[in-house]
């Protein structure tokens, strides 16, 4: 993994974020308002779960691409 992989990942994150905000702005605001009402510990759990899912996806893709 090098800097270009990292830059691609950041670029894809911005693409997905922009796509969601441009297609569903009202729904995103509603979700953000609902998240603001949640307990901080629950938000941490959501963050850790998202982090783990992202790492697992990257690990699987890297593992599959190295084996081919």
TORFISE-255252 format. One record per residue (C-alpha): residue number from 0; y, x, z. Coordinates in nm, 4 decimals, decimal comma. Each point is the difference from the previous one (the first is absolute). Last residue first. Layout:
+-----+----------+----------+----------+
!   n !       py !       px !       pz !
+-----+----------+----------+----------+
! NUM !        Y !        X !        Z !
...
+-----+----------+----------+----------+
This chain:
+-----+----------+----------+----------+
!   n !       py !       px !       pz !
+-----+----------+----------+----------+
!  67 !  -1,3506 !  -0,4975 !  -0,8100 !
!  66 !  -0,0485 !   0,1059 !   0,3621 !
!  65 !   0,3592 !   0,1141 !   0,0476 !
!  64 !   0,1374 !  -0,3347 !  -0,1253 !
!  63 !  -0,2221 !  -0,2003 !   0,2342 !
!  62 !   0,0961 !   0,2024 !   0,3077 !
!  61 !   0,3713 !  -0,0080 !  -0,0851 !
!  60 !  -0,0112 !  -0,3775 !  -0,0528 !
!  59 !  -0,1957 !  -0,0557 !   0,3212 !
!  58 !   0,2313 !   0,2237 !   0,2066 !
!  57 !   0,3110 !  -0,1672 !  -0,1416 !
!  56 !  -0,1375 !  -0,3453 !   0,0803 !
!  55 !  -0,1075 !   0,1043 !   0,3499 !
!  54 !   0,3392 !   0,1586 !   0,0732 !
!  53 !   0,1785 !  -0,3162 !  -0,1121 !
!  52 !  -0,2264 !  -0,2232 !   0,2079 !
!  51 !   0,0506 !   0,2185 !   0,3068 !
!  50 !   0,3784 !  -0,0102 !  -0,0403 !
!  49 !  -0,0024 !  -0,3758 !  -0,0478 !
!  48 !  -0,2092 !  -0,0413 !   0,3146 !
!  47 !   0,2295 !   0,2338 !   0,1941 !
!  46 !   0,3030 !  -0,1977 !  -0,1135 !
!  45 !  -0,1564 !  -0,3375 !   0,0825 !
!  44 !  -0,0980 !   0,1324 !   0,3430 !
!  43 !   0,3544 !   0,1275 !   0,0530 !
!  42 !   0,1369 !  -0,3408 !  -0,0993 !
!  41 !  -0,2284 !  -0,1619 !   0,2584 !
!  40 !   0,1321 !   0,2412 !   0,2650 !
!  39 !   0,3571 !  -0,0877 !  -0,0915 !
!  38 !  -0,0608 !  -0,3696 !   0,0701 !
!  37 !   0,0769 !  -0,2225 !  -0,2926 !
!  36 !   0,3264 !  -0,1874 !  -0,0596 !
!  35 !   0,1339 !   0,2616 !  -0,2449 !
!  34 !  -0,3204 !  -0,0407 !  -0,2018 !
!  33 !   0,0818 !  -0,3671 !  -0,0616 !
!  32 !   0,3478 !   0,0913 !  -0,1240 !
!  31 !  -0,1474 !   0,2690 !  -0,2263 !
!  30 !  -0,2487 !  -0,2521 !  -0,1402 !
!  29 !   0,2775 !  -0,2507 !  -0,0738 !
!  28 !   0,2101 !   0,2673 !  -0,1674 !
!  27 !  -0,3024 !   0,0958 !  -0,2115 !
!  26 !  -0,0559 !  -0,3628 !  -0,1002 !
!  25 !   0,3566 !  -0,0355 !  -0,1189 !
!  24 !  -0,0049 !   0,3253 !  -0,1974 !
!  23 !  -0,3305 !  -0,0699 !  -0,1812 !
!  22 !   0,0028 !   0,1551 !  -0,3496 !
!  21 !   0,2699 !   0,2656 !   0,0395 !
!  20 !  -0,0973 !   0,0955 !   0,3558 !
!  19 !  -0,3712 !   0,0235 !  -0,0869 !
!  18 !   0,0625 !   0,2052 !  -0,3129 !
!  17 !   0,2440 !   0,2312 !   0,1750 !
!  16 !  -0,2471 !   0,0755 !   0,2767 !
!  15 !  -0,2830 !   0,0545 !  -0,2460 !
!  14 !   0,2082 !   0,2356 !  -0,2146 !
!  13 !   0,1356 !   0,1835 !   0,3045 !
!  12 !  -0,3533 !   0,0567 !   0,1328 !
!  11 !  -0,1129 !   0,1135 !  -0,3444 !
!  10 !   0,2781 !   0,2598 !  -0,0068 !
!   9 !  -0,0869 !   0,1252 !   0,3476 !
!   8 !  -0,3631 !   0,0410 !  -0,1039 !
!   7 !   0,0967 !   0,1752 !  -0,3235 !
!   6 !   0,2230 !   0,2399 !   0,1947 !
!   5 !  -0,2860 !   0,0810 !   0,2380 !
!   4 !  -0,2376 !   0,0618 !  -0,2885 !
!   3 !   0,2654 !   0,2229 !  -0,1650 !
!   2 !   0,0380 !   0,1982 !   0,3241 !
!   1 !  -0,3627 !   0,1023 !   0,0014 !
!   0 !  -0,3352 !  -0,1386 !   0,0945 !
+-----+----------+----------+----------+
